[in-house]
Amino acid sequence: MVERDLACLLRSHRRISDEQKADIVAMQISRIRKHQIMDIMEMQYGGYDKVGFTTRDLYNFYDHNKVETVAAGGAQTVFSNLTECRRRDPNFFFDYKTDEKGHLKGPLWCDSQCRLDYAAFGDVVIFDSTYKMKWYNLPLDPFVGVNHHGSTILFACGIISQEIIESYVWILSTFSEAMVQKHPVSVITDGDLAMQRAIGLVWPNSSHRLCIWNIEQNIVHNLHDDGVKDDFRYFLYECGSIEEIERKWLEFLDKHNVIDKESWLYQMYERREIWCAAYYAYKCYLGPRSN
């Protein structure tokens, strides 16, 4: 009951064959863009209606297949580049993690200058996982600090395939190995819970603080009353005594009727020791409060 040239849009009539999948993967590894792959398929089969699948089907397969592509093509490129870096720089460090099938799950690398900088300025580490790699959508995790001029310096870079505790434990442990087991005095992160727990396991004696910039973004997103925002920011910036802050917290919860334990405000209250300014008045952060 559907015109022949429209039947290709029906879900029951759409399928990517094994031969087509192999062609798509080959073009994907060659860095041909998705819309270009569809154009090539149309030319090869003589029209959009004769390809057998839609552009959306191609995009879904492309995204589903990205991990296998890293394992098949991108991983070897990574190894080749890092091996060449180590040949040129004897103190260049890199290590990697694979899954049970041998697929690359994440590398970490740093050169000799990064390691020297960490030895001198590694008391405070800013660890951020909010960056995504364009091609594979994998989190890029830079370890950053500041030098004696207040300038940003890079200690190491890593990539992980999943933002889970096991991945963060691996990348933090590998970073410590690269830096001869020198643990930072203080760490600033974006507040990821898995990352927070991993830091407690690998660097149990390091002071951990949440990034103020990320908290400000969450304030805008979660709070819609200017009075509540102003009262909440008091805890973010004011450095009173712990006793005074705890008393004001109880007043804040009562004033704004914060009783829902699933709410963002209550969860931030439960985690107050890793972001309230009063808890960091006498701890070493050398100025930075944000990633």
ROBA-135229 format. One record per residue (C-alpha): x, y, z. Coordinates in steps of 0.05 Angstrom, whole numbers, padded with zeros to 5 digits, always signed. Example, Ala and Ser with C-alpha at 12.3 -4.5 7.8 and 13.67 -1.06 7.14 Angstrom:
BEGIN
+00246-00090+00156;+00273-00021+00143;
***
This chain:
BEGIN
+00000+00000+00000;+00062+00045-00002;+00093+00073-00065;+00155+00034-00086;+00201+00094-00078;+00175+00105-00007;+00178+00032+00017;+00251+00042+00036;+00227+00086+00094;+00188+00030+00127;+00222-00001+00187;+00206-00071+00161;+00242-00056+00096;+00305-00025+00125;+00368-00065+00139;+00443-00054+00134;+00473-00117+00103;+00538-00147+00127;+00572-00124+00063;+00547-00054+00073;+00570-00055+00146;+00640-00075+00124;+00642-00017+00074;+00617+00033+00126;+00670+00010+00176;+00724+00017+00124;+00702+00087+00107;+00695+00104+00181;+00767+00083+00194;+00788+00127+00135;+00755+00186+00170;+00702+00196+00117;+00644+00236+00147;+00577+00204+00158;+00538+00246+00108;+00592+00232+00056;+00586+00157+00069;+00511+00161+00054;+00526+00199-00010;+00575+00145-00031;+00523+00091-00016;+00470+00127-00058;+00518+00131-00117;+00539+00058-00109;+00468+00031-00107;+00435+00079-00155;+00392+00122-00110;+00369+00133-00038;+00310+00085-00046;+00356+00028-00067;+00407+00033-00010;+00363-00006+00038;+00370+00038+00099;+00361+00111+00119;+00411+00164+00141;+00388+00155+00213;+00403+00080+00209;+00473+00097+00185;+00484+00146+00242;+00460+00095+00293;+00506+00041+00266;+00564+00090+00262;+00557+00110+00336;+00547+00039+00359;+00609+00017+00322;+00656+00073+00347;+00688+00031+00403;+00706-00025+00353;+00735+00028+00306;+00781+00053+00361;+00805-00018+00373;+00814-00033+00299;+00845+00030+00270;+00855+00087+00319;+00890+00046+00372;+00948+00027+00327;+00956+00100+00308;+00959+00119+00382;+01011+00066+00396;+01054+00087+00337;+01052+00160+00357;+01067+00148+00430;+01123+00099+00414;+01155+00151+00369;+01149+00202+00425;+01185+00155+00473;+01240+00143+00421;+01253+00218+00417;+01245+00229+00493;+01273+00173+00537;+01234+00199+00597;+01168+00200+00559;+01117+00156+00596;+01056+00122+00569;+01013+00063+00590;+00946+00036+00568;+00889-00008+00589;+00852-00061+00547;+00790-00102+00558;+00784-00178+00556;+00779-00176+00480;+00842-00134+00472;+00805-00070+00455;+00838-00005+00476;+00801+00023+00537;+00847+00081+00552;+00918+00107+00547;+00955+00157+00592;+01017+00195+00572;+01064+00251+00594;+01132+00276+00570;+01195+00292+00609;+01176+00366+00617;+01108+00346+00646;+01143+00300+00697;+01193+00354+00716;+01136+00405+00725;+01097+00357+00769;+01158+00344+00813;+01163+00420+00825;+01090+00442+00823;+01049+00379+00834;+01021+00398+00903;+00954+00418+00871;+00924+00378+00814;+00862+00398+00774;+00831+00336+00744;+00775+00346+00694;+00735+00296+00653;+00686+00343+00619;+00723+00344+00552;+00701+00297+00496;+00742+00274+00437;+00710+00294+00371;+00715+00229+00333;+00702+00177+00387;+00663+00215+00440;+00710+00189+00494;+00727+00232+00555;+00795+00266+00552;+00824+00273+00623;+00879+00325+00630;+00918+00331+00695;+00933+00406+00703;+00967+00450+00754;+00996+00520+00763;+01069+00541+00766;+01103+00596+00808;+01079+00648+00758;+01006+00626+00765;+01007+00599+00694;+00971+00535+00675;+01017+00475+00663;+01000+00405+00639;+01022+00345+00680;+00992+00288+00638;+00934+00269+00592;+00891+00207+00592;+00831+00178+00556;+00780+00131+00587;+00724+00093+00553;+00675+00094+00612;+00665+00143+00668;+00663+00090+00723;+00702+00079+00787;+00746+00025+00757;+00768+00070+00699;+00784+00128+00745;+00822+00083+00794;+00864+00059+00735;+00880+00128+00708;+00897+00157+00777;+00941+00097+00794;+00977+00101+00727;+00987+00176+00737;+01018+00162+00805;+01063+00110+00774;+01086+00161+00722;+01101+00210+00777;+01140+00162+00821;+01083+00154+00871;+01082+00228+00890;+01010+00241+00911;+00982+00312+00907;+00967+00351+00970;+00901+00375+00940;+00856+00358+00881;+00802+00398+00846;+00751+00360+00804;+00685+00372+00769;+00645+00332+00821;+00634+00266+00785;+00615+00215+00839;+00655+00158+00808;+00716+00203+00804;+00706+00226+00876;+00705+00154+00902;+00766+00135+00860;+00805+00193+00890;+00787+00168+00960;+00815+00100+00942;+00879+00120+00905;+00896+00186+00940;+00864+00178+01009;+00907+00231+01042;+00895+00285+00988;+00846+00341+01002;+00790+00340+00950;+00750+00401+00929;+00695+00410+00878;+00703+00461+00822;+00667+00527+00838;+00651+00539+00764;+00613+00474+00758;+00575+00489+00822;+00556+00557+00795;+00529+00524+00732;+00488+00476+00775;+00461+00534+00816;+00433+00566+00753;+00405+00500+00728;+00374+00475+00794;+00354+00537+00832;+00304+00586+00805;+00295+00633+00864;+00345+00690+00870;+00338+00690+00946;+00356+00617+00951;+00415+00627+00903;+00443+00684+00945;+00435+00646+01010;+00468+00584+00979;+00527+00624+00952;+00544+00646+01023;+00569+00575+01037;+00608+00575+00971;+00649+00637+00985;+00647+00657+01059;+00701+00629+01106;+00670+00630+01175;+00684+00579+01229;+00659+00508+01221;+00611+00516+01280;+00581+00580+01250;+00574+00548+01181;+00539+00487+01209;+00491+00532+01248;+00475+00572+01185;+00464+00508+01146;+00409+00487+01194;+00378+00556+01188;+00383+00552+01112;+00349+00484+01108;+00294+00507+01154;+00283+00574+01120;+00276+00543+01050;+00241+00480+01073;+00294+00433+01045;+00269+00365+01065;+00271+00324+01001;+00334+00281+01007;+00334+00270+00931;+00337+00345+00916;+00400+00377+00890;+00403+00425+00950;+00400+00369+01001;+00452+00328+00964;+00498+00388+00963;+00486+00395+01038;+00507+00323+01047;+00571+00336+01008;+00586+00404+01039;+00654+00383+01066;+00683+00380+00995;+00659+00448+00970;+00641+00496+01027;+00694+00551+01032;+00698+00545+01108;+00726+00475+01103;+00784+00499+01059;+00806+00562+01095;+00871+00530+01120;+00884+00479+01065;+00934+00484+01008;+00902+00501+00941;+00951+00556+00918;+00896+00600+00890;+00857+00557+00840;+00785+00541+00858;+00760+00520+00789;+00779+00475+00731;
***
